[in-house]
């Protein structure tokens, strides 16, 4: 050491470095010895003439140091670096005394400097867990805590959890989290959480696995609602009737308890026996009358028929001659002649009155207007109110201005004849003139402002069950002219036809779409929700004409596969069946027209509605909309593809698109339709044909699966699976693969994906194709394509039955609505029902030319009965 010191003094460092204390550029850090591999400690200082390590208070031998000299280019000061190796044996010598540590000491001519202490520890991880998770059986929606205390180790072990050998990531599942004590917590158990769970502990030495704990999530059975009481077992006298229920609400799963109690109830019943009627004795013969006859009678009263018994057969009055055909008649006198003359005069007057009446009736039915019968002119007359006419003197192009509160139109409603060049067609009773005079139409008040409407609505008791946002709500103020409410991009609308609201009254009406989590709709057995849950109100309002509620559905309807019911929620909150589709309606308040993609509900009472179906065979199927989303940007190596399996209605698709926009997702393929059958088989999803040199799937199993009941119930709207992919290189931007989606023993669909992650945004701005355009609330004539006055003429002309068939029945046939003739006939104005349904189905893009042609064809059928007439 003395020699080294003298050498340092004899060669002073230039630049006055001899006056500086050493400064460490690198200090030794804590290290772990893994197995028998030695570890290295290093330090570097400037300016330094000597550097040595001191371990556990003793200097390390000079020969164990590896030194290196250099010069700092920026300061010109000498830099000295030293390194030593520490073996496992050196550390174990101090076992049980204290921890092994080392420290650097650097010298310069100005003094010494010490580095921080670096501890050297022997790393290990014990084999046995201090506490392992245990198997459990829990009820659905119950919380689960799986404890795990890892083995002792240095450094302390990190813990992760596996579910069926797949890593559990709390960041991807909000239902899962891991406590600081390493316990796994499931907030609410789901059927999908039934699995084997393994706790994994690891550090730099080893990786240990606990014994797997099987978690079984079971579902206790629940009774369905009771069926209706059966008919009495006997048609006469005392018998029995029964009703039943099934343990399917829900069905017990995974060892869940079966329902307690009886599944069948019997009750005594008594049916009144039918009693056939029997005749009483004949009465005595009456006195012989002027006509030389007498009579006798009897009554069906011994006994009288009751309880459906048969009436008596035979005559109740018997007449016969009482003078043995020898009755004589005297010649009429002068008084009789006067009587006969008076009777003839009265008969002649009655015949004349009858002829006058027939002429008046024919006059009223006379004359199909030539302008009306011409389908091209009729089409022009059907233009919306807002379009100005080209000819003011034509009836069918006269458009009343209804923008103000009251409009008065005065003059003849018949068109003027422009000249002989105009096409003349035979006149008929169809669209007969309304006559000259004064006609006043009232317009509804302006649409209510949103804040004022919601403020008034919040004072009502039913407001508590309505959504708080306005994105899925439409509202307006209406009077007798009616109007329309629409929720954009959902396919949901409410048509309030003219005269549905009594004259002199003004109603504030709303239309809302509910999310499934907001309204609890109980389903029994194999029942499934087929449509959105929609409210229109205020509830309890009774209309004088049926309003039409339009909404989508996802059922492939057929009478042999489905039993479909319209449900309505009562004021008490219970759901009731108000209509069974395909069965003669028992209530005149409701009717439903089911089409391929939508249903149209006629209702005279506003309220909350939903369409519910029960499958009658395993061939019954629902339409699912399959939609793929992925992040618009990919800053990391991982890339997630989300596959949604939605009910095929526009409202659900709208919600998912809004949700994905918030998450930064983009649509990566056009949506597909899958027919999901009631076969009790789950839906499976798998990914194929991905280039292994560029991408790797992190899915351990060959496919993912969505349980059948999660999809079939229709109460979980946003079901989806996620495929997590990993790029093998950050420069990879092209993705090509195929995703298969199929039901076991059912139909399937495949998505072929081939696009550029960084550039391809072909579907990112994809919108729902929807006909709901314009304002959510249209008030008065602007809500209808058929002008008000022309509508009234069609109704007055076609409502009256016609022997030649030129009435509303023929119009229904022309419009392919003849399967609903019974419903139309039950209403005061069948033609109004047909036109209302046409408005609901075809607004705002309906083809008025086709409707005009259908009306014109109805008029031509009866044209031969009338001669040409002019107004």
KOLRODO-273296 format. One record per residue (C-alpha): x, y, z; residue in one letter. Coordinates in steps of 0.001 Angstrom, whole numbers, padded with zeros to 6 digits, always signed. Layout:
BEGIN
XYZA...
//
This chain:
BEGIN
+000000+000000+000000X+002850+002349+000811X+004371+001682-002620X+001082+002441-004313X+000706+005664-002334X+004203+006856-003234X+003553+006121-006897X+000402+008166-006778X+002196+011142-005199X+005071+010926-007701X+002610+011144-010657X+000071+013819-009738X-003063+013937-011834X-003206+016947-014161X-005890+019557-013868X-005806+019740-010082X-007555+016411-009691X-005414+015694-006622X-007561+018193-004731X-010821+016314-005397X-012432+013568-003355X-013395+010442-005342X-016931+010352-006765X-018633+007034-007593X-019957+006655-011075X-021185+003096-010358X-022005+001630-006964X-022555-002066-006119X-026221-003206-005982X-028049-005983-004134X-027817-009342-005883X-029166-012865-005439X-027189-016072-005828X-029228-018579-007814X-028190-022163-007141X-024340-022329-007285X-023675-019566-009763X-021345-016844-008369X-022375-013199-008672X-020297-010140-009537X-020131-006769-007786X-018659-003721-009519X-017979-000081-008760X-016406+002792-010648X-015100+006151-009336X-013270+009311-010495X-010704+010636-009706X-009393+007608-007796X-005917+006247-007236X-007101+003083-005500X-010399+001182-005087X-010923-001836-002874X-013915-003854-001682X-014638-004451+001965X-017109-007326+002711X-018645-007785+006153X-016034-005383+007611X-012979-007209+006130X-010881-006118+003129X-011092-008393+000137X-007691-009698-000945X-006030-007567-003612X-005671-010550-005919X-009441-011052-006000X-009980-007655-007603X-010160-007078-011337X-009204-003460-012044X-009538-001319-015121X-008195+002210-015704X-009545+004788-018136X-009964+008546-018560X-013202+010543-018601X-013234+012246-022013X-015347+015162-020886X-013285+016108-017777X-009910+014473-018454X-009984+012932-014965X-008809+009357-014397X-011524+006725-013957X-010921+003489-012093X-013279+000468-012132X-012972-002648-009968X-014960-005936-009962X-015047-008951-007606X-016912-012309-007652X-018805-013673-004635X-019456-017417-004389X-022196-019267-002549X-019611-020722-000091X-018469-017259+000966X-022037-016258+001802X-022871-019524+003597X-019934-019046+006005X-021960-016334+007713X-025158-018411+007768X-027260-017528+010760X-025068-014605+011874X-025973-011685+009659X-026557-010799+006067X-023574-010776+003733X-022708-007293+002447X-019957-005597+000471X-018867-001978+000076X-016399-000089-002169X-013762+002312-000744X-012040+004719-003161X-008869+006825-002466X-007496+010036-003862X-004871+012397-002569X-007641+014372-000881X-009137+011449+001062X-011470+008459+000763X-015104+007882-000213X-017316+004885+000604X-020064+003484-001634X-023464+002163-000545X-023678-001333+000886X-024729-004096-001482X-026315-007184+000111X-025672-010620-001339X-028410-013153-000618X-028922-016787-001593X-032207-017040-003564X-034610-019927-002955X-038311-020879-003096X-039765-023579-000841X-041882-026328-002366X-044911-026305-000092X-047546-023567-000105X-048393-022148+003302X-052091-022201+002252X-053665-023635-000902X-057139-022982-002438X-059783-025615-001757X-062685-026896-003861X-066081-025271-003292X-069666-025361-004500X-071439-022009-004530X-074799-020722-005684X-074986-018471-008706X-074380-014737-007958X-072749-015661-004626X-069315-014210-003845X-066246-016498-003804X-062877-016018-002057X-060048-018455-002901X-057140-017985-000442X-053494-018593-001434X-050372-018099+000688X-047296-018859-001451X-044199-020778-000228X-041470-018964+001632X-038790-017603-000680X-036107-015005-001356X-036982-012831-003159X-040661-013105-002136X-042722-015001-004705X-045146-013306-007082X-048590-014910-007429X-050859-015361-010436X-054048-017388-010910X-055060-019832-013634X-058629-020777-014605X-058603-024044-016565X-054917-023342-017326X-055728-019871-018684X-054355-016791-016979X-056943-014822-014997X-056529-011117-015802X-058558-008781-013514X-058027-005982-016025X-060200-007849-018557X-062876-009116-016159X-064461-006613-013767X-065975-009505-011785X-062499-010648-010622X-059782-009102-008478X-056749-010290-006448X-056213-009035-002880X-052810-007892-001537X-052748-011208+000390X-052915-013038-003008X-056497-014294-002559X-058668-014517-005694X-062105-012908-005292X-065094-013441-007618X-067656-010772-006795X-070648-012683-008212X-070352-016286-009330X-071445-016986-012897X-072022-020291-014656X-068943-019565-016756X-066878-019413-013538X-067274-023168-013046X-063659-024299-013543X-060432-025565-011929X-058427-022768-010266X-054679-022978-009626X-052482-020609-007628X-049000-020151-009172X-046043-018718-007175X-042756-017790-008892X-039495-015920-008356X-036073-015974-010021X-035342-019453-008681X-038433-021539-009445X-042151-021677-010226X-044524-023580-007916X-048155-024628-008557X-050718-025289-005894X-053172-028137-006073X-056121-027258-008335X-059367-026241-006624X-062574-027142-008462X-065234-024422-008205X-068744-025508-009121X-071374-022801-009586X-074790-024351-009191X-078266-023014-009840X-081124-023930-007554X-084322-024658-009382X-087285-022305-009306X-090911-022881-010123X-092481-021470-013241X-095863-019791-012995X-098894-022044-012697X-100664-022955-015906X-104340-022176-016317X-106770-024581-014673X-107754-027364-017046X-111335-027954-018059X-113425-029949-015617X-112960-033697-016112X-116694-034276-016429X-119215-032506-018604X-121982-033063-016090X-121765-033240-012334X-118763-033364-009992X-115266-033778-011367X-111690-032590-011091X-109541-029945-012702X-105823-029477-012391X-102976-027095-013110X-099228-027662-013245X-095903-025918-013069X-092349-026899-013944X-089010-026468-012217X-087596-024374-015053X-087436-020830-013680X-084531-021436-013544X-083748-025080-014269X-081436-026591-011635X-077866-026859-012930X-074594-028361-011673X-076192-030160-008761X-078469-027319-007691X-081458-028183-005518X-084672-029206-007201X-087783-027175-006475X-089624-028020-003275X-093368-028512-003331X-095888-029995-005702X-095751-029580-009450X-099439-030452-009894X-102491-029144-008035X-105987-030609-008224X-109268-028986-007327X-112824-030249-007220X-115241-028762-009756X-118897-029098-010565X-120323-028706-014058X-123985-027900-014398X-125737-030607-016352X-127616-029506-019482X-131424-029735-019253X-133407-030161-022484X-136627-028249-022805X-140052-029973-022832X-143484-028759-023950X-146246-027930-021534X-149816-029180-022154X-151733-027580-025040X-154083-024831-024012X-157818-025057-024756X-158986-024135-028261X-159893-020510-028684X-163351-019251-029704X-164061-019619-033404X-163114-016361-035080X-164355-014334-038051X-162000-016234-040334X-163694-019491-039304X-160553-020690-037455X-159561-021228-033877X-156150-021910-032303X-154340-023302-029276X-150750-022849-027908X-148141-024437-025664X-144858-023309-024028X-141374-024847-023770X-141410-024584-019990X-141733-028046-018453X-138833-027791-018002X-137381-024764-019788X-133986-025482-021450X-130989-024432-019378X-127225-024999-019098X-126960-025497-022837X-129845-027921-023161X-131791-028271-026419X-134819-026209-027241X-138167-027903-027753X-138866-029147-031252X-142171-028599-032965X-144690-025738-033276X-145847-023739-030287X-149040-022557-032010X-151610-024726-033787X-154505-023383-035929X-157438-025237-037615X-160827-024624-039212X-163696-024631-036810X-166763-024841-039227X-165871-027871-041331X-165181-025636-044429X-168826-024350-044405X-168012-020779-043379X-170011-018063-045352X-168758-014510-046289X-171034-011498-046793X-170585-008847-049595X-168624-005830-048582X-170580-002699-047923X-169842+000936-048670X-167720+001226-045512X-165460-001620-046677X-164909+000046-050101X-163776+003287-048430X-161395+001325-046247X-159825-000452-049224X-159388+002829-051157X-157564+004382-048206X-155211+001411-047916X-154322+001625-051625X-153563+005353-051312X-151222+004750-048366X-149429+001972-050301X-148877+004289-053305X-147345+006983-051033X-144991+004469-049469X-143817+003274-052900X-143123+006867-053998X-141124+007573-050827X-139123+004408-051396X-138292+005440-054966X-137133+008883-053781X-134910+007263-051205X-133332+004951-053791X-132638+007910-056107X-130987+009911-053290X-128830+006912-052350X-127736+006384-055940X-126984+010083-056269X-124681+009909-053263X-122833+006932-054712X-122638+008545-058134X-119543+009688-059963X-115960+008434-059618X-114033+011676-060196X-112021+011469-063389X-109004+013118-061773X-109144+010629-058903X-109471+007563-061113X-106439+008606-063115X-103604+006953-061083X-101002+009502-062185X-103127+012389-060880X-103847+010413-057699X-100140+009953-057155X-099608+013685-057462X-102300+014226-054867X-100464+011958-052419X-097443+014219-052174X-096482+015310-048635X-098017+018491-047279X-094758+020384-047400X-094494+020090-051253X-096232+022901-053160X-098613+021826-055965X-098114+022637-059600X-101839+023198-060267X-103912+024957-057657X-107248+024047-059269X-106765+020287-058907X-108317+018704-055805X-105598+016098-055356X-102855+018714-055531X-104506+021156-053118X-102299+021092-050016X-103790+022824-046988X-101385+024910-044964X-101497+023381-041495X-098483+025142-040028X-100588+027512-037930X-102881+026621-035089X-106063+026757-037217X-106555+026633-040989X-109814+027265-042828X-110395+026061-046392X-113508+027234-048249X-114828+026225-051670X-115637+023184-053730X-113549+020081-053132X-114275+018772-056671X-111619+019396-059393X-112397+021551-062433X-112229+019989-065867X-109317+021456-067802X-110631+020531-071285X-111410+017678-073609X-107747+016658-073895X-107824+015316-070303X-108282+011535-069835X-111871+010734-068876X-112678+007552-066975X-116070+006291-065790X-117123+007715-062480X-117808+005495-059495X-118595+005807-055824X-114906+005595-054878X-113564+008905-053579X-116918+010576-054113X-116786+014342-053548X-116931+015610-050002X-119082+018464-051277X-118644+022191-051227X-118490+024001-047974X-116172+025039-045224X-113641+022644-043686X-111509+023532-040668X-108418+021567-039662X-106662+022148-036342X-102944+021632-035885X-101392+020427-032649X-099314+022654-030448X-095508+022728-030897X-093347+019873-029667X-092573+020167-025953X-089075+021214-025020X-087028+018345-023589X-086257+019925-020219X-089857+021013-019610X-091207+017629-020643X-088848+015651-018384X-089554+018071-015526X-093291+017448-015844X-092713+013734-016279X-090664+013500-013074X-093738+014433-011026X-095530+011242-012122X-095278+007967-010203X-094454+005907-013297X-091380+008093-014017X-089308+005957-011623X-089373+003041-014083X-088330+005107-017135X-084733+005634-018341X-083109+008839-017131X-081367+009656-020433X-083043+011128-023500X-081007+009287-026167X-083538+006447-026207X-086652+008596-025720X-088909+010623-027999X-091792+012834-026887X-094281+015313-028267X-097617+017061-027782X-100504+015822-029947X-104189+016512-030602X-106818+014857-032828X-104665+015199-035975X-102204+012667-034526X-098529+012310-035382X-095524+010078-034987X-092700+009422-032471X-089451+007715-033517X-086290+006649-031673X-083571+007062-034346X-081536+004063-035501X-083627+001560-033524X-086549+000758-035832X-088933+001745-033011X-091778+004183-033711X-095275+005033-032497X-097941+006153-034983X-100862+008104-033503X-103465+008187-036303X-105946+011017-036840X-108921+010966-034454X-107104+008613-032048X-107112+011494-029540X-110563+012914-028799X-111225+016347-030280X-110642+019144-027808X-107971+017174-025892X-104174+017491-026027X-101917+014636-024860X-098207+014720-024036X-096982+011343-025284X-093564+009702-024861X-091840+006664-026399X-088890+004985-024636X-086571+002030-025220X-085515+000104-022115X-082297-001775-021575X-082798-005319-020297X-081045-004547-017020X-083550-001734-016310X-086720-003853-016500X-087086-007322-015018X-089097-009481-017411X-089696-012945-015873X-089429-015808-018354X-090656-019324-017636X-089592-022596-019200X-088285-022239-022748X-089574-018684-023135X-087273-016147-024773X-087345-012397-025343X-087794-011709-029060X-087985-007903-029169X-086864-004814-027299X-088848-003714-024255X-090641-000501-025218X-092816+001916-023226X-095250+004457-024607X-097399+006593-022414X-098613+008042-020220X-099861+004605-019109X-103588+004064-018831X-104490+006555-021584X-107344+005107-023641X-107403+006132-027298X-110490+006229-029529X-108509+004657-032406X-105644+002152-032113X-102128+003575-032196X-099480+001457-033961X-096240+000608-032151X-093522-000647-034518X-090401-002472-033321X-087997-005130-034544X-087805-008779-033538X-085363-011667-034029X-087663-014667-034507X-087971-016891-037561X-091698-017300-037044X-093704-020379-038000X-096927-021638-036463X-095621-025171-035940X-092378-024085-034211X-093354-021081-032088X-095969-019860-029665X-095552-016069-029625X-097256-013791-027110X-097484-010053-026689X-096848-009119-023067X-097859-005896-021347X-096846-004729-017897X-099734-003811-015643X-099835-000834-013295X-098918-003222-010442X-095715-004202-012248X-096708-007728-013265X-096411-008881-016885X-099565-010229-018489X-100273-011971-021793X-102620-009686-023733X-102428-011413-027113X-101315-014725-028579X-100274-014386-032204X-101996-016709-034641X-105008-017171-032336X-108277-015276-032694X-107844-012257-030386X-110002-012301-027268X-109535-008549-026719X-110433-005749-029108X-107794-003504-027519X-104745-005244-029057X-103683-006753-032348X-100255-007600-033782X-099057-007920-037384X-095811-009951-037457X-093567-009497-040473X-090126-010862-041339X-088093-008189-039506X-090627-006139-037532X-093948-006339-035741X-096735-003739-035724X-098837-003631-032557X-102296-002033-032673X-103157-000857-029175X-105859+001370-027752X-104075+001486-024376X-100553+002859-023986X-098107+001049-021733X-094994-001163-021681X-094795-003981-024245X-092498-006850-025219X-092725-009814-027568X-092010-013175-025904X-091863-016567-027611X-091879-020179-026466X-090440-022803-028781X-092655-025762-029633X-089932-027835-031291X-086167-027977-031592X-086484-026594-035123X-087421-023173-033707X-084679-020612-034312X-083769-017021-033504X-081729-014657-035651X-078387-013609-034196X-076360-010708-035562X-072627-011519-035521X-070407-008420-035394X-066581-008158-035159X-064712-005240-033567X-061031-004561-032972X-059001-001566-031703X-058465+001195-034234X-054847+001526-033047X-052403-001120-031812X-049532+000388-029771X-048554-002949-028180X-047830-006415-029496X-051219-007720-028341X-054297-007273-030526X-057838-008199-029423X-060713-009167-031739X-064145-009016-030077X-066955-011108-031565X-070470-010022-030482X-073446-012402-030705X-076492-010115-030596X-080212-010471-031066X-080920-009316-034618X-082682-006046-033768X-081471-002547-034627X-081638-001235-031044X-079061-003748-029743X-076724-003082-032682X-076971+000654-032018X-075973+000182-028353X-072948-001998-029245X-071702+000482-031835X-071939+003309-029277X-070137+001146-026696X-067333+000281-029114X-066883+003925-030110X-066231+004755-026459X-063678+001911-026291X-061926+003020-029473X-063025-000016-031467X-063663-000253-035211X-065847-002630-037186X-063641-005053-039150X-066254-006921-041154X-069802-006587-042399X-072275-008115-039874X-073562-011641-040545X-076789-013392-039548X-076818-016777-037776X-079962-018857-037153X-079609-020108-033562X-081782-023170-032912X-083471-024345-029726X-081287-027455-029592X-079760-026879-026132X-076312-026725-027775X-073850-023965-027009X-072339-021530-029499X-068689-022128-030341X-066106-019729-031767X-062644-020555-033125X-059876-018854-035123X-057985-020442-038032X-055639-019839-040967X-053452-017294-039182X-049810-017071-040441X-047731-018597-037648X-044644-016681-038721X-046333-013335-037999X-049028-013961-035405X-049707-016216-032444X-053039-016868-030739X-053013-016762-026947X-056110-018980-026760X-055028-022227-025089X-058152-024213-026060X-059200-024977-029633X-062386-022904-029319X-064372-020640-027029X-067964-021330-026026X-071020-019261-025039X-073638-021232-023044X-076951-021905-024778X-079162-020378-022066X-077168-017128-022037X-078088-016628-025695X-081560-018171-025809X-083106-016143-022992X-082375-012874-024816X-081838-011087-021480X-078052-010649-021912X-077784-008229-024839X-074011-007808-025318X-072646-011363-025275X-069200-011572-026843X-065928-013502-026925X-062440-012028-027253X-059598-013523-029308X-056238-012220-028060X-053518-012309-030713X-049822-011485-030387X-047631-010010-033082X-044216-011619-033264X-042762-008371-034621X-043758-004726-033970X-043514-004071-037709X-046308-006563-038538X-049428-004686-039655X-051166-007146-041976X-053672-009508-040374X-055211-012404-042272X-057253-015100-040538X-060660-016791-040457X-063077-016871-037513X-065654-019688-037384X-068866-019331-035384X-071210-022306-035196X-073731-024086-033029X-073134-027742-032325X-075455-029666-034654X-076611-026354-036125X-075778-023622-038624X-072481-021790-038799X-070892-018624-040178X-067299-017711-040975X-065552-014348-041174X-062552-014046-043452X-060395-011190-042117X-057723-009574-044273X-056834-005978-043519X-054116-003551-042428X-054192-002637-038738X-052585+000759-039209X-054437+001913-042340X-057551-000101-043076X-060650+001676-041767X-063162+000476-044354X-065798-000260-041749X-064799+002179-038995X-067494+004697-039957X-070135+002066-040740X-073618+003163-039711X-076836+001264-039166X-078976+001350-042332X-082201+002762-040989X-085221+004537-042368X-085753+006574-039199X-084645+009966-040439X-085671+013450-039459X-087109+014636-036193X-087931+012077-033458X-091347+013778-033134X-093559+014667-036109X-096826+016406-035270X-099959+016616-037385X-100090+016102-041189X-096283+016257-041532X-096167+012801-039906X-098137+011177-042743X-097505+010673-046442X-101200+010633-047369X-102691+014176-047216X-105475+014605-044687X-108316+015513-047082X-107498+012702-049526X-107335+010252-046643X-110849+011284-045569X-112182+010822-049135X-110686+007317-049424X-112155+006306-046049X-115649+007630-046814X-115622+005920-050230X-114311+002455-049257X-115839+001883-045812X-119314+001270-047304X-119650-002379-048450X-120153-002787-052213X-121790-005737-053972X-119155-005698-056720X-116339-005818-054115X-115080-002260-054760X-114568-001541-051071X-111933-001826-048331X-111699-005614-048668X-110375-005305-052218X-107885-002631-051108X-106606-004974-048361X-106158-007703-050963X-104255-005362-053290X-101907-004455-050433X-101453-008126-049335X-103278-007533-046052X-106225-009876-046666X-105129-012189-043808X-106262-009507-041346X-109782-008906-042660X-111374-010067-039403X-109494-007458-037390X-110207-004673-039893X-113906-005559-039961X-114148-005289-036157X-113279-001577-036296X-115668+001300-037104X-113521+002256-040121X-111687-000695-041724X-110199+001553-044417X-108624+003798-041757X-106935+000731-040192X-105499-000258-043594X-104163+003245-044297X-102717+003532-040775X-100854+000239-041203X-099574+001383-044609X-098273+004599-043000X-096551+002653-040194X-094883+000229-042611X-093778+002667-045311X-092851+005960-043626X-090888+007908-044820X-089830+006024-047967X-093095+004392-049023X-094041+004212-052688X-097103+006429-053062X-097421+005447-056729X-098147+001830-055798X-100752+002880-053236X-102358+005233-055745X-102486+002453-058342X-104128+000095-055822X-106796+002683-054967X-107428+003368-058660X-107859-000355-059405X-110463-000621-056642X-112406+002233-058266X-112302+000669-061750X-114012-002519-060501X-117193-000598-059862X-116898+001877-062739X-119438+000098-065017X-122288+000721-062591X-122254+004498-063061X-122343+006891-065978X-119858+009711-066480X-120592+012800-064391X-119011+016176-063808X-118809+018291-060639X
//
